[in-house]
Every structure is written in C-alpha cells, then in structure tokens.
Amino acid sequence: MKYQSLTIENFRGIKKLKIDDLKRVNLLVGRNNCGKTSILEAVFLLSGMSNSDLPLNIQTRRGLAVLNAQDMLSIFKNLTFENQIILEGKLDNKKRSLKINPLYAGDSSNHLKKQEELISLNLLGGIIGDDKAQRLKKQEELISPRYSYTDSIKSNRIIEGIKLDCYNHKNKLVHKGQINLRRGILNLPTLSLYKESLTCAYMLPDKIMLDIIPKLENLTVEKKLDAIISVLQKLESNVIDLRIGAKGIIYIDIGGNNLLPINIMGDGMRRILAFLTTLAETKNGVVLIDEIENGLHYSSMNIAWNAILTACKAYDIQLIATTHSYEAIEALSNAYTEIEPQGDDIRLYRLDKDGENHKAYSASARELKAGIEKNFEAR
C-alpha cells in the first residue's frame, strides 16, 4: 500500500499542507522549522490511526513528558485544543482520515459504557445467532459520537486528554480511540472491530539501532541476510558474515581469528544495516526516516541510496525521508539514474513556509537530475 497524496491540517506548526503525486521514494527538504519532521509524524499517526498510543509515542520521541492533557497541546496548531487536527491520505486510490479532538470530562465514562454494550452485543450475537444486519446497525449506533466537537467546545467542560476518530474510504467512522490522562490513565479500550492492514516504521536519527536485534533474528531464520551482507561488502570488501552474540551485540566476520563488534566498524555501516533490516521487516508497508544522511559520510551516500532503492522495490515499500544534505539529494539522483535511467518513481519535495502557510514544491527524477547538473539549490 502506498500513499498517493497527503493533507495535513492544524498539526504541530502546520495550518494546512497538501502533498500530491507521492512516489515509491520521497525526499523532503527545506529550512529548519518548515515542518519536515511534523510531516513524518503525521504520516505515522495516519498509518496507525487505530493505535491510540501513537500520539504519546511522537511526544516522547521528541523528549516531551506527557503527564496531563495540557502536555498534548503541542500537537495542535497554535497550542489550542480548538484547532481540530485532520490528517488525510489517499492510498491506492482509497482515502483514510484521522481526526483528533480534545477529550472532555464525561466522554470516558460514556465510552466505557458503550464498550461494555458492544462486547455484550457481539457475545450474544455469537451465542444466539441474531440477525447480522441488525447487529451491525447497532454497532454503528454504539460508535457514533455522543457529543459533537462544537458542542464540546461550547460546554466548557474539563479537558482530560484527546480522542481519535478514524474514517475509511467511504468516510465512515470505523474506529474511536482516546487517551485519558486524568489520574494517570493513559489509554482506554477502543470501540471498533477495525483491524489495521497498513504497516509503518518510523526511524529517528538517535534511535536508528532500536529493535535491530529481533529484526536480524527474524531475517536470519528466514534466510534473508545474504542480500544485506552483499550491500555491506560494498562498504567493506572483507565482510563475510553477521552474527548476534551475547548481550545482543552484533558481530561482523571479516576473515580474522575473531569476530568484531559492528560498533567499531563505523557509524555508516551500522546505519545502513539498520536501514536494510527495517526495510526488510516492513514488507508492503511505509518506512519513515528522519535525517537520512545523519552519520553517513558523503562517500557512502551513493551506496546507501543504491541499497535503499533496491530494497524498496524488492520489498514493495514506500519511503518518505527528510534531509538537510545536498550530498544526500545528489546521491539519490545519481543512484536512481544508475538503477532506472528512464524511471520516474522518486520525488523531491521542497517545503516552504510563508507565515502560517505551507507549500510543497515537487521535482521529478528528471527535473531533479537537470537541476543538479545546473547547480540549482535543491534544498
């Protein structure tokens, strides 16, 4: 599944932004504070819209403590709960959307009551075999909102957290989730039978090696390490094998008497290994990488992009990444031209911000190559 377009409203510092014509590999560039990381976070939330923990996840990834409802204000435009967050995306010609609003006192108890009714309804339906159409109609009634957004604002009730409403391609409410931060309650059960079919991984510069051990273990069992080792051999010709040792240390075999911890082989090799294992583990999904150039020497960028482009195609993955590096942009163009000289499956998006207005200017593979040849400033 791949995003074709994205619309972001009232999220972080973005009032409204539309991005069209997304391809298999997409690189976001622009000045600091233009919203690059916020776009990745928005895609992350939208891709896992039924997971109510993700808003907490993106806050903690930024080093922000979440102890009460006010700690969630920073995901709303202008730090006000009155700005409803709307995230929309078209995937394979089907739209999905997520709306985030404040959770008011009283909504939680109503939510739990409906949850009990929904569970009872499904248990009874399975036992006595009641009419399926009637049961589905009742389920829709149970997940319908009790309060409208505008009514909640007018009532001046106490805000206890946030609620998340998820809609499918028919604009039908399919899932309701919430985070209640009152008295330390971080989450509540959700009202739906919705199951997410989209896989998404989000990689941050300082957490690039997170969860790499279980990923490598899975690839070892599935006999998929050879492709990754062949890429590492382009960085270091003596590489023979990878092993996982005691205490979760990754070792590399370069033909000596002892295996070497990969940590001493340089950050570039570790980062490329992390990229490739994540791509292999996210087959048919979406991978988000913030500051993709971080820790990579410019001489390694072409090898890294060659490996990433090949892996994205092999595993049918859509990549959305950010960078501040002109060398990373140039290496992407060169690697793609080498692999697919006539292809058009990459996009560069330059983000501009004028006051509160955001706009994304896109460049195709051919336009990007021509711009680099003429020394245009692509960032």
Secondary structure, 3 states (H helix, E strand, C coil): CCEEEEEEEEECCEEEEEECCCCCEEEEEECCCCCHHHHHHHHHHHHCCCCCCHHHHHHHHCCCCCCCHHHHHHHEHHHCCCCCEEEEEEECCEEEEEEEEEEECCHHHHHHHHHHHHHHHHHHHHHHCCCHHHHHHHHHHHHCCCCCHHHHHHHCCCEEEEEEEEECCCCCEEEEEEEECHHHCCCCCCECCCCCCCCEEEECHHHCCCCHHHHHHHHHHCCCHHHHHHHHHHHCCCCCEEEECHHHCEEEECCCCCCEEHHHHCHHHHHHHHHHHHHHHCCCCEEEECCCCCCCCHHHHHHHHHHHHHHHHHCCCEEEEECCCHHHHHHHHHHHHHHCCCCCCEEEEEEEEECCEEEEEEECHHHHHHHHHCCCCCC
